[in-house]
Amino acid sequence: MKCDVLVVGASAAGMMAAISAARCGSDVILLDRNPWGVDHSANTFFNGMASQTGFQVDDCYIKRSLRGMRIISPSGYCAIIPAEGYFIDRRRFDDHYLNIAEKEGVMLVEGKASGILIRSGNSRISTQQGDIQAKVTIDASGVQPALARQAGLSPIRHPQDIAWAMEATVQHPGLGEEDFFEYWIGSMAPGWKATFSPAGEDLATLGVFVRGHGMNVNPFFQSFLGRFKTYKAGVYRKIEQMKVLSIKQGGDPIAVLPGEIVSDSFMVTGGAAGQSGLIYGMRAGSICGTVAGESVSAGEVSKASLSRYERLWRSEFGRIYRLGRASLETLRNMSDRDIDELVRGISGKELILRGSLCRKALDAGIKTTRVQPKAVLDLVINIAKG
Ligand SMILES: Cc1cc2nc3c(=O)[nH]c(=O)nc-3n(C[C@H](O)[C@H](O)[C@H](O)COP(=O)(O)OP(=O)(O)OC[C@H]3O[C@@H](n4cnc5c(N)ncnc54)[C@H](O)[C@@H]3O)c2cc1C
């Protein structure tokens, strides 16, 4: 098979890369190793991310609207941040964007990309069904990007800081009717978070996202389940009988940064490029696909031409990702006592953060400085370290 742009990986970033390249007039193939309709991870996002990236939320995949998030410390202190958010039906979400892709003329192909050969002006990907030749290949295959590595790139900086995750869909009467997402922070999930996300009626997800303790995070997950049931025992009858329906595992590149993400005829996007998150990953995929499509139209797919993607991404997101990494490094070095003190200091008050992202960060910084000057100093040091 031959095409202008081949996208490997049909999840958030890959779907948007394929749609955007097709909208530039490219002939696009979207390849995935899994049968269509397999559930991906990532089911919750907040409106701030959508409005910041110009992402249009569609009602067809929203399962439950959320009123905000609660930050819960190791001893159970709680701070509330109002923010409109959504729990989505991930299968419907994917179907929605795959339908758009097909309408734009993208060809969906099932198959696993197992090798890559780049020659001047094109790339050749091998699959069990045969080779696919493309003027540009985009690796959107998630946090373990084998193709990019075969192409000689290290697309993720600080790969040791990928958070390994285990997330369960759970069922208990009324549990999904809560209005707030919960971030639990502290040694129950070192380096990042444990989460509760209400999906409506009796369903919710519970997860742990851990850095620096290997890929098997089951011990943290089991311990969080126990802690969660104890915390909610006063609210729900017989919560100890809560059922675990299914479990997903994987890596979340939340604290890493993009490394080498472009070469001749080849680009990397989404989790594969350390661009974490559902909505930010889609925006990254969209920038990547547009640059791929425009470069093909201009007949110039060299690294120099495709590097416009990297520059555009860095000007839109570079600062946000560096601040995110520095914040998580600060959190990782705080003891449970420090976190309790910080959350206790702001608990009982609603942290209303308004305005641009910089304004929100400044507001949060001022509120945090009042209760934990050391945390803010550590944050500044971690930003400087990059
Ligand atoms: C358990 C868990 C829960 C998460 N929850 C959230 C959340 O609620 N909100 C949020 O914003 N972020 C969340 N994240 C982070 C988020 O999932 C990722 O940052 C983002 O979805 C990555 O999207 P992606 O399109 O880059 O890759 P992925 O979603 O990882 O998809 C990669 C795709 O590539 C395909 N693929 C891989 N290798 C090949 C190959 N060789 N050939 C062909 N196809 C291949 C896979 O089948 C898959 O479809 C979560 C992460 C995990 C692990």
The ligand as a Tripos MOL2 file, in Angstrom:
@<TRIPOS>MOLECULE
LIG
   53    58     1     0     0
SMALL
NO_CHARGES

@<TRIPOS>ATOM
      1 C1         -4.9170    4.0260   33.0840 C.3       1 LIG1
      2 C2         -4.7560    5.3990   32.4930 C.ar      1 LIG1
      3 C3         -5.7620    6.3460   32.6630 C.ar      1 LIG1
      4 C4         -5.6150    7.6220   32.1140 C.ar      1 LIG1
      5 N1         -6.6260    8.5350   32.3150 N.ar      1 LIG1
      6 C5         -6.5390    9.7520   31.7470 C.ar      1 LIG1
      7 C6         -7.6310   10.6650   31.8480 C.ar      1 LIG1
      8 O1         -8.6700   10.3510   32.4410 O.2       1 LIG1
      9 N2         -7.5130   11.8800   31.2300 N.ar      1 LIG1
     10 C7         -6.3840   12.2330   30.5130 C.ar      1 LIG1
     11 O2         -6.3290   13.3520   29.9830 O.2       1 LIG1
     12 N3         -5.3360   11.3790   30.3870 N.ar      1 LIG1
     13 C8         -5.3940   10.1470   30.9850 C.ar      1 LIG1
     14 N4         -4.3580    9.2520   30.8280 N.ar      1 LIG1
     15 C9         -3.2120    9.6320   29.9770 C.3       1 LIG1
     16 C10        -3.6350    9.4220   28.5250 C.3       1 LIG1
     17 O3         -4.1420    8.1190   28.3370 O.3       1 LIG1
     18 C11        -2.5070    9.5670   27.5420 C.3       1 LIG1
     19 O4         -1.7340   10.7010   27.8070 O.3       1 LIG1
     20 C12        -3.0830    9.7340   26.1250 C.3       1 LIG1
     21 O5         -4.3110    9.1110   25.9820 O.3       1 LIG1
     22 C13        -2.1970    9.1030   25.1270 C.3       1 LIG1
     23 O6         -2.9010    9.0500   23.8930 O.3       1 LIG1
     24 P1         -2.1710    8.6030   22.6010 P.3       1 LIG1
     25 O7         -3.1340    8.7900   21.4740 O.co2     1 LIG1
     26 O8         -0.8620    9.2860   22.4800 O.co2     1 LIG1
     27 O9         -1.8100    7.0390   22.8060 O.3       1 LIG1
     28 P2         -2.6210    5.8130   23.3780 P.3       1 LIG1
     29 O10        -3.9460    6.1830   23.8980 O.co2     1 LIG1
     30 O11        -1.6780    5.0950   24.2720 O.co2     1 LIG1
     31 O12        -2.8690    4.9110   22.0610 O.3       1 LIG1
     32 C14        -1.8220    4.3440   21.3140 C.3       1 LIG1
     33 C15        -2.4660    3.5480   20.1830 C.3       1 LIG1
     34 O13        -1.4120    2.9940   19.3600 O.3       1 LIG1
     35 C16        -1.7200    1.6450   19.0400 C.3       1 LIG1
     36 N5         -0.4240    0.9800   18.7830 N.ar      1 LIG1
     37 C17         0.6130    0.8340   19.6340 C.ar      1 LIG1
     38 N6          1.6430    0.2020   19.0280 N.ar      1 LIG1
     39 C18         1.2420   -0.0540   17.7520 C.ar      1 LIG1
     40 C19         1.8680   -0.6870   16.6310 C.ar      1 LIG1
     41 N7          3.1120   -1.1790   16.6980 N.pl3     1 LIG1
     42 N8          1.1750   -0.7930   15.4750 N.ar      1 LIG1
     43 C20        -0.1110   -0.2950   15.3770 C.ar      1 LIG1
     44 N9         -0.7520    0.3040   16.4160 N.ar      1 LIG1
     45 C21        -0.0780    0.4390   17.5850 C.ar      1 LIG1
     46 C22        -2.4440    1.1340   20.2910 C.3       1 LIG1
     47 O14        -3.2420   -0.0060   19.9900 O.3       1 LIG1
     48 C23        -3.2990    2.3540   20.6570 C.3       1 LIG1
     49 O15        -4.5360    2.3520   19.9970 O.3       1 LIG1
     50 C24        -4.4530    7.9620   31.3800 C.ar      1 LIG1
     51 C25        -3.4410    7.0010   31.2030 C.ar      1 LIG1
     52 C26        -3.5910    5.7270   31.7420 C.ar      1 LIG1
     53 C27        -2.5080    4.7190   31.5270 C.3       1 LIG1
@<TRIPOS>BOND
     1     1     2 1
     2     2     3 ar
     3     2    52 ar
     4     3     4 ar
     5     4     5 ar
     6     4    50 ar
     7     5     6 ar
     8     6     7 ar
     9     6    13 1
    10     7     8 2
    11     7     9 ar
    12     9    10 ar
    13    10    11 2
    14    10    12 ar
    15    12    13 ar
    16    13    14 ar
    17    14    15 1
    18    14    50 ar
    19    15    16 1
    20    16    17 1
    21    16    18 1
    22    18    19 1
    23    18    20 1
    24    20    21 1
    25    20    22 1
    26    22    23 1
    27    23    24 1
    28    24    25 2
    29    24    26 1
    30    24    27 1
    31    27    28 1
    32    28    29 2
    33    28    30 1
    34    28    31 1
    35    31    32 1
    36    32    33 1
    37    33    34 1
    38    33    48 1
    39    34    35 1
    40    35    36 1
    41    35    46 1
    42    36    37 ar
    43    36    45 ar
    44    37    38 ar
    45    38    39 ar
    46    39    40 ar
    47    39    45 ar
    48    40    41 1
    49    40    42 ar
    50    42    43 ar
    51    43    44 ar
    52    44    45 ar
    53    46    47 1
    54    46    48 1
    55    48    49 1
    56    50    51 ar
    57    51    52 ar
    58    52    53 1
@<TRIPOS>SUBSTRUCTURE
     1 LIG1         1 GROUP 0 **** ****
